[in-house]
Amino acid sequence: MQPDWAPVPGPVEINQPIGSTSSGQTAEPGS
C-alpha cells in the first residue's frame, strides 16, 4: 500500500530524490 503523495512508477524510485535516474544513481549537482 503506497501513500497518496507517492505515486511512484517503480519500487526503486521510492528511495530516490527528484532528478535521479532509475539506475540507482543520485543526481548530485556539480557531479
C-alpha positions as CSV (number, residue, x, y, z in Angstrom):
1,M,0.0,0.0,0.0
2,Q,1.6,3.3,-1.1
3,P,0.9,6.7,0.4
4,D,-1.3,9.1,-1.7
5,W,1.6,11.5,-2.1
6,A,3.9,8.9,-3.6
7,P,2.6,7.6,-6.9
8,V,5.9,6.0,-7.9
9,P,6.2,4.2,-11.3
10,G,8.8,1.8,-9.8
11,P,9.9,0.4,-6.4
12,V,13.5,1.7,-6.8
13,E,12.4,5.3,-7.4
14,I,10.8,5.4,-3.9
15,N,14.1,6.0,-2.2
16,Q,15.4,8.3,-4.8
17,P,15.2,12.1,-4.8
18,I,13.7,14.0,-7.7
19,G,16.2,14.2,-10.6
20,S,17.8,10.8,-10.1
21,T,17.9,8.0,-12.6
22,S,16.3,4.6,-12.4
23,S,19.7,3.1,-12.4
24,G,20.1,3.9,-8.7
25,Q,22.3,6.9,-9.2
26,T,21.7,10.0,-7.2
27,A,21.6,13.2,-9.1
28,E,24.2,15.4,-7.4
29,P,24.7,19.0,-8.6
30,G,28.2,19.6,-9.7
31,S,29.0,16.0,-10.4
